[in-house]
Each structure stands twice: as structure tokens, then as C-alpha cells.
Amino acid sequence: MFTGIVTDVGEVVSAEQRGDLRLRIRTGYDLATVDLGASIACSGVCLTVVDKGDNWFAVDVSAETVSRTAADMWREGARLNLERALRMGDELGGHIVTGHVDSVGEVIGTCAEGDSTRIGVRVDRALAPSIAQKGSITLNGVSLTVNEVKDVDDGMHFAVNIIPHTARETTLGALTQGQQLNVEIDVIARYIERMMTVRAQ
């Protein structure tokens, strides 16, 4: 379980295709406090630490995970938003995040809005019932507030605002049109949608 509050930006320093894809990720975390088997969210994907060194940890990324997440993030040189798993007593500064990607979105545009940057995102129409204005959403592991929603012919569009602090402390400040994003809907919305689907049967 996570909160969507990024605490480090790591870099993939090696990507080795074995049975699964083995990544070595450079980090500023104190790895003495990270156990083997611990969960770390990597740009919104919950992964298990399988090895570690002084300033890096390794994870295995299954073919299923690669196929269901944003393209170009599991390569050498990629920068990843990192968050360690929530512990009892930690501040819940964002919202409840599971680290399970619901869909891959696409950046349809960015523009300055005051000191912030407004990001427009396209997702599949199937997610439309679970994304609401002023609701929570996770993009590449970052907890954000949805500021606008719009149903369109090719799916659904929504917009978020990236404040300067978030732009500096995460990878979202470097987003450009056409980039893919890992999207996780609010877990509460996920359960409500499931209950309504079952009741309608």
C-alpha cells in the first residue's frame, strides 16, 4: 500500500532480460533500511526488492507487467518515481494507492497555467465511470487531483495540474505530448464500480 507521495526519483542503470526483466535501479534511499522482499512503487507499479547494494536495488518485472504498463519506462536510463510502502503510523499525505496499474494513458497536451503546468490525458472509455472531477488519480505513481473530465469519441480526456514542487520532485515535470503514463484510479471508485456492476446483473 502506498500514498502517491514520491520520495525519490531513481534511474534504471541496467535492464537484463532473463526469464523476467531484471532491473537495477539507482536510488538515494538508505538501502540498509530496505529489506529483501520489500515493496517499492516504481512509477506507480508495485515491485519487490530482490537484490540490493550500496546505492541500488534490483526488481524483476514480469512480461505481464511490461505489457500492461507505459512503454519506454523499463529501459536503461529511464527515470522512475519511487515510493516505499506505507507503514502503520505514516502520514497519509496523498490517497490510498495500491501500485496496480488500471490502464495506460497518453499525454494529449501540456500548457502553463499560472505557475503550474496543466496536463491533459487520454484514457480508455472503460475508465470513465471511475474518474471524477476533484477526485483522486495516480499518474506514474504520483497522487493528483482531477480538475476536468470530458467524454470524447476516442475515449475520455481528463486534466490535472502539476505544481512547481511536484514538477521538480517527480518525473512529471518532463512530460511531453504523446508520452504514455501509468494510470491507477482511486481504489474506492474501483470497489464502487464493481458493486454497481454486480447489482446490475
N, C-alpha and C positions, 0 to 999 in steps of 0.2 A: 504494500500500500504506500502511496506517495501523495504529495500535495500539489505538485506542479510548480514548486518554487525551486528553480535551478540553483545549485550551489557550486558548480564548477563547469567549465567548458573544456572537454577533453579532446584529444586528437588521436585518430587511428594511425598508429605508427607501423602496423603490419597487418596484412589480411591474407591468411593462408587457407586455401580450400583443402580441407581434409574430407572426412565423411560429412561433417558440417563445416561451416566457415568459422575459423578461429581468428578472432581479432585481438590485437594487443593495443590497449588504449592508454595514452599518457594522461596523467591526472595530477592535480595539486593536492588531492586527498592524502591524509596520513594513512598509508596502507597498513600500518601496524594496528589500526583500529578497525580494519575491514577483514572479516573472516572469509576464508574459502567457503563457498556456498551462499554467501550473502547476495541479496538482490540489489542491483543498481539500475535505475531507469536511464536508458541511453537514447536521447531524443524521443522520449515517450514510450520506449519499448523496455519492458522489464526483462533483464537478463541476469544470469547467475555468474558470479565470480568463480572461475575455475583455476586460476593461477594468478600470481602477483609478484611484483618486485619492488624496488625502492620507490619508483615513481610511475608505475604502470600496473594495470590489471588486465587479465585476459577473460574473454567470454566466448562461448560457442553460439553461433547463430544458425538455426536450422533452416533448411530450404523453405519450409513453410513460412517462417518469419520473414525471410528475404522476399518471398513472393507477395507478401501482404503489407509491406512497408514501403516508404518512399524510396524511389530509385536514387542511386548515387550516394547513399549515406554509409554503405558498408564497404568503403574503399580506403586505401591508404591515403592519408592527408585529409580525410573528412573530419570536420569539427562536430562534436556531439554535445548536446545539453545533458548534463549529468545531475542526478539526484539520488542520494542514498535513501534507503527505505525508512519510512516513518517509524519512530519508536514511541512507546507509551510516554505521554507527558510532553511530547514535542508540540510546538505551536503549529496549528493548522492554518497556515497563512494563505493558502490558495483555496483549493477544494479537494474533495476525495478523488484521487486518481489511481487507477488500477495498473497502468502500464500495459494495457491490452488495446491495440490499435483497432478501431472500428472501420476505418476507411482511409484511403489516400486522397487528399485534396490537392488542388492546384492553385497556385497564386495567379489571380487574373489581373492584378494591378496593385500598385502602391502609390501613395501620394502623401505629401506633407499636409498635416492638419494641426496648426499651432506648432508646438514644439514636438508633437508626436508624429508618428507615421501610421496612416490608415492602410490596412492590408485587406484586400478583397480576395475571397477564397471560393472556389467552386468545389462542391461535393456531389455525390450521387443523390438522386431524389429520395432514395430509401432512408436517408438520414434526416430528412426534412422534419418529421414529427418530433425529433429529439433535440432540435436546435431552436432555441427561442431567444428573442431579443432580451438583453440583460441577463440571460442565463450564462452558465459557465461552460467553457470548452477548453480542451487541451490541444495545443499545436506544437508538435515536436517536443513534447514534454513540458510545455510552459502553460500554466493556468492563466486563462484570459477571459474577459467578459465580451460576449457577443453584443455588438452595438447596432447591427442592422441585419435583417434577413429578407430574402427575396426569392420567391419561386420562379424559375425560368424554364424554358423549353428543354435545355440541356442539363437540367438537374436543379440545384439550389445554390444560390450565392449568399454568403454572409460576410460581414466585415468586423474587424477588430482594430483597436488602436494600440500601437506599441509606444509606450512612453520612453523617453531617453534612457532611463535606468535599465529597462528591460532590453533595449537595443544594445546597450553596452555589455550587459552581463550574460547575454544568451546569443545564440546564433541568429535570432530573428532580425537583428539589425541589418543583416546582409541579404535578406530575401529579395528576389527579383521575379519579375513576371515569368510564368512558366514553370517555376520550381514546384516540386512535389513536397507535400507535408504529411506527417503522420497525424491523424485526427482521432481523438478519443472524446466521445460525448460524455456528458455528465452521467455518472453511474445511476443516479436517482431516475433520470429520464429513461435510461435503459430498462430499469425494472418496471416503471410505469407503462412503457410501451409494450413490454411483454405481458403484463397483467391485462391490458386492454385487448391485446390480440387474442389471448386465451378466452376472455369473457365473450368475445365476439364470435367464437367458434360454435 
